Amino acid sequence: MTNTFVRACALDELEEDTPKRVELEGVPIALVRTEGEVFAVNDICSHANVSLSEGEVEDCQIECWLHGSSFDLRTGKPSGLPATRPVPVYPVKIEGDDVLVSVTQES
């Protein structure tokens, strides 16, 4: 399988520890620049249908603003209740000044 990457934004559009919502190929994505890396997770909390990009980031975790569930930006796994299901994570690569994200996989 190979990843197909699409441009999400310019790297300088991402502020440290401040999520940015983008939509790529119909998929809502929360982009986060933290700890020297850029992460992409699905922007919809797996517990409640709300935007994770409106939450706070700390220690490579994004917290849902509604009920306080936290998700690991590297794995998507919940690290705090009430969420019990992970959110999808997407591969990210930086090319020049562009942040590219893969939301689909082709074989």
C-alpha positions in Angstrom: 0.0 0.0 0.0 1.2 3.5 -0.7 0.0 6.7 0.9 -1.4 9.5 -1.3 -0.5 12.9 0.3 -2.3 16.2 -0.2 -1.3 19.6 0.9 -3.1 20.6 4.2 -1.5 24.0 4.9 1.8 25.9 5.1 4.0 24.9 8.1 4.1 28.5 9.3 0.3 28.5 9.6 0.6 26.1 12.5 1.2 27.6 15.9 2.8 25.5 18.6 0.2 23.6 20.7 -2.7 25.2 18.8 -4.9 22.9 16.8 -5.9 23.9 13.3 -8.9 22.4 11.6 -8.7 21.5 7.9 -10.8 19.4 5.6 -9.1 17.1 3.2 -11.0 14.9 0.7 -14.1 15.4 2.8 -12.4 14.3 6.0 -12.2 16.8 9.0 -8.6 16.9 10.3 -7.1 18.5 13.4 -3.5 19.4 12.7 -1.2 20.0 15.7 2.4 21.2 15.8 3.9 20.2 19.1 7.2 18.9 20.4 9.0 19.5 17.1 6.5 17.4 15.0 3.2 17.8 13.2 0.4 15.4 13.8 -2.9 14.8 12.1 -5.9 13.2 13.7 -9.6 13.0 12.8 -11.2 16.2 14.1 -14.3 14.5 15.5 -14.2 13.2 19.0 -15.0 9.4 19.2 -17.2 10.0 22.3 -19.2 13.0 21.2 -19.7 14.6 17.8 -17.6 17.7 18.5 -14.5 19.2 17.0 -11.2 18.3 18.7 -9.5 21.2 17.1 -11.4 23.4 19.5 -9.7 21.7 22.5 -6.3 22.2 24.1 -3.0 20.4 23.5 -0.5 19.4 26.2 2.1 16.6 26.4 1.3 15.3 22.9 -2.4 14.9 23.8 -5.4 16.8 22.5 -8.3 17.2 24.9 -12.0 17.4 23.8 -13.4 20.6 25.1 -16.9 19.2 25.8 -16.3 16.2 28.2 -12.5 16.3 28.7 -11.5 13.1 26.9 -7.9 13.2 25.8 -6.3 11.5 22.8 -2.7 10.7 22.1 -1.7 12.6 18.9 0.7 9.8 17.9 -1.7 6.9 18.2 -5.2 8.3 18.5 -5.8 6.2 21.6 -7.9 7.8 24.3 -6.0 8.5 27.5 -8.9 9.8 29.5 -12.6 8.9 29.9 -15.3 9.2 28.9 -13.9 8.3 25.4 -13.0 4.6 25.0 -12.5 4.4 21.2 -9.5 5.9 19.4 -9.7 8.6 16.7 -8.0 7.9 13.3 -4.5 9.3 12.9 -3.1 10.2 9.5 0.5 10.2 8.2 2.1 13.6 7.9 5.2 14.7 5.9 6.8 18.1 5.5 8.0 19.1 2.0 9.6 22.5 2.0 7.1 24.8 3.7 4.1 22.6 3.1 2.4 20.2 5.4 1.1 17.1 3.6 -1.3 14.6 5.0 -2.5 11.2 3.7 -6.2 10.5 4.4 -6.6 7.7 1.9 -4.6 4.6 1.1 -4.3 3.1 -2.4 -2.9 -0.3 -3.1 
